[in-house]
């Protein structure tokens, strides 16, 4: 079901104590100011159980930032989708550009992760997007289409209906650069049309597509005003409760 979503991605920040304190602060703000969108906190693995206990599930969902592409077994240091599920988290961020760039995650690996996430009743927040070189050479549509096709288009329409997409112009992450509202709308509309071509207009129109690239309280309202932008995947600004709320309040 298409809904507006603001999801924070804390990345590798905050000790357990700091993470719980931040979750508590966000929760208190949202209790006083009921949000007009689904709010999600993407916490490190070791925070998940405590963050789930800290927040009101009616107001705030909780996401892992990754999961393994294996079910279980001798994979030292890995965390499976079923382990994530057991913490009470409801979402998993998959395919973030940092995972693709630094840890060699391919579309084939992400296909496996998506299947395991869905099999465990979790909602994937699946990241797609192009780097600066691809944007400047006009390949951004091609790159995004390939990422979706190779990792997700094996899913049935029913399965795909449980996926949230997050478009991140990689050149805008943490750089202070932001895609203009027009650029964001253009590529989000292209993504939705790509989905329609595969699954039909109904599935495409029911899919939430988030924007993730230096979204801040100062530009969120303008970005979210676009008809095909259904919210944001927020990095740095999600680490301060007031800034994060400033983005949530854009809806």
N, C-alpha and C positions, 0 to 999 in steps of 0.2 A: 504494500500500500504506500503510495507516494506521500511523503510527509516532509516538512521542513526539519532539518537536523543541523545542530551545531555540535560538532565533535572536537574535543580537545585532544591533541596528541602531545603528551608530556615528554616523549622521547626518553633519552637517558638522563633524566633530571629528577631531583628530589630523593632524599632518604625516605625510608618508610614513614618516619615520624612527620617529615615535611609533607609527604604526599597525603597522609591522613588529614593533616591540618588544612591543606589546600582543599581537599574534597569536602571537609566540614564547612569551610568558609563559603565555597560555591553553593553547597546545599542550603546553608542559612540564608544566603542572598536570594535563592530561588524560592524558598519558603515564603519570604516577604514579598517577592515580585514574581508571581507565577509566570513561567515562560510560555510563549506562544509557539514553541517548537520543541522537538525532542532534543534533549541535551545528553551528551555522552562524554565520559572522561576516559581517555586512553592512557592507562597507567602501566608502569613496568610490572612484569610478572609477579615480583615479590610483594607488590602492593595490593594485588587484586582482591584477595579475600577481605582485607581490612577496609578497603575503599567500598566494597559492596556492602559491608556492615554499616559503614558510616553514612551512606547516602540514602535518601528516601527513593525507593524504586519507582514511585509514581512520578518523580521529578527528574531523576538522573539515571541513565544507563551507564554501564561500565564495559570498557573494551580492553582486550589485550592488544599489544602492538604487533603481534606476530604469532605464528604457531608453527609446529613442525610439519613437514610433508610426509611424515611417517606416523603410523598408528601408535606404535610403542616399541620397546626393545632396546638393544644396545646402541643407543645414540647419545653418548655422554653430552650433557649440557643442553639437550633439546627439551622443549615443552610441547606436549601433544595437545591437539584440540580437545580431547576428552579431559585432560588436566585443566585446561582453561575453563571448560564447562563446569567442572567440579568446584570452582571458586565462586560460582554464582554470576560470573560475567556473562553478558549477552551478545557481545560483538567481538570481532577480531579485525584489526586493520591488516590488510594484506597488500603486498606489492608496492609498499612505499618506495619512492625513488631512492632513498638512502639504502634500503635493503637491496634494491636492484643494483645500485652502483658499488656499494662497499662489500656486499656479501654474495654477489653473483647470482641473485635470484632471477631465474629465467621464466618466460611464460609457461614453459612445461612444468617447472617446479610449482608455480603459482596455481596451475590447474589442479595439481594434487592437493595443495593446501586448501583451495576453495572447496573441493569435494569433501575433505575431512571436516572442514568448518561447518558446512551444511549438514553433513551426516550426524554431527553432534548437536544440531539444533541451535547453532550460533549464526549470527548475521555477519557476513563478510562486508567490510567497508573496503572495497577494492579500488586501489589507486592506479591511475593511468596518467600519462603525460610525457611531454617531450623536453629534451635539453635545448639549450640556446642554439647550438649549431643546427639542430633539426628544425627549429622554428625559423631561423634566418634563411635556411635553404628551402623553405616552403614545404617541408615534409611532415609537418605536425599532424595533419589529418591522417596521413598514411600510417604514421607511427602509432597513434592512438587506436586506430581501427585494427591494426595488427595485434596490439596488446589485448584488446577485447576479444577478437576472434580466436586467438590461440589459447587464451586462458579460460574463457567463459562460454564460448559458443557451442561447446559440447553439452551444455546444460539444457534440460527441458524448459519450456516456457514457465512451468510451475516452479521449478528450481530457481530459474533466473529471477523470478518475481520476489525472491527472498534476498537478493543482492542489492547493496547500496554502492553506487559508484562515486569516486572522488577524483575529479580532474585536478592535477597539480602541474602547472607550468614549472618545470624543474628550475628554469632560469629565474624564477621569482621566489624560490624558497629561501628564506633567511637572508636574501640579498637586499631587501627593502624595495625591490622592483615589484610591481604588481601588473598583471594583465589588466588592460583597461576594461571597463564594464562591457564595451562593445566586443573586445577580443574574447572575453569570458563567455558572453552570450553566443557568439559565433561558433565556438568549439563545442559548447554544451548542446547547442541545437544540432550540430553535426553528429555528436554522440547519440542523441536521442533518435535521430533519423537512422543511424546505423543499427540501433536496436529495433526500430520499426521494420527495417528491411528484413531482419531475421525473424523476429517474433510477432510482428504486427503492431499496429498503433496502440492497442490497449495496454499491452505489456510495457511498451516504450513510455507511454504517458503515466504509468503507475510507478516508474522507477525514479527514485531520488538520486539526483546527480549533484554532488557537493563541489564547491570550489576550494582549492587549497593552495594558496600561494601568497604569503604576506598579507593575509586578511587581518584588518585591524578595526577597532571601534570607529575610526575616522572614515573608512571606505566600505564597511560592511553593508550599510543600508543601500548604497548605490549598486553594489555587486548583487545583493539579494533581490533587488527590484527586477532583475531580468527574469523573463518568464521561464527560462530553462535552468536557472540556478536555484537549487533547493536548499541552500545552506552552505556551511563551510567546514573544512577539516583544518583546525587551527593549531599552529605550532607554538611559537614563542608567546603569543598573546594569551595562551591558555594557562600559562604558569603564574599569572596574577589574576586573582579572582575578580577584581574590579574590571580589568581589561576584558576578560573573558565574558563577563556579564554585559559589558558594553556592546559586544558582538551579538550575544543572545538577544539583547533588547532591540537589535535592528529589525527583528520580526515583530 
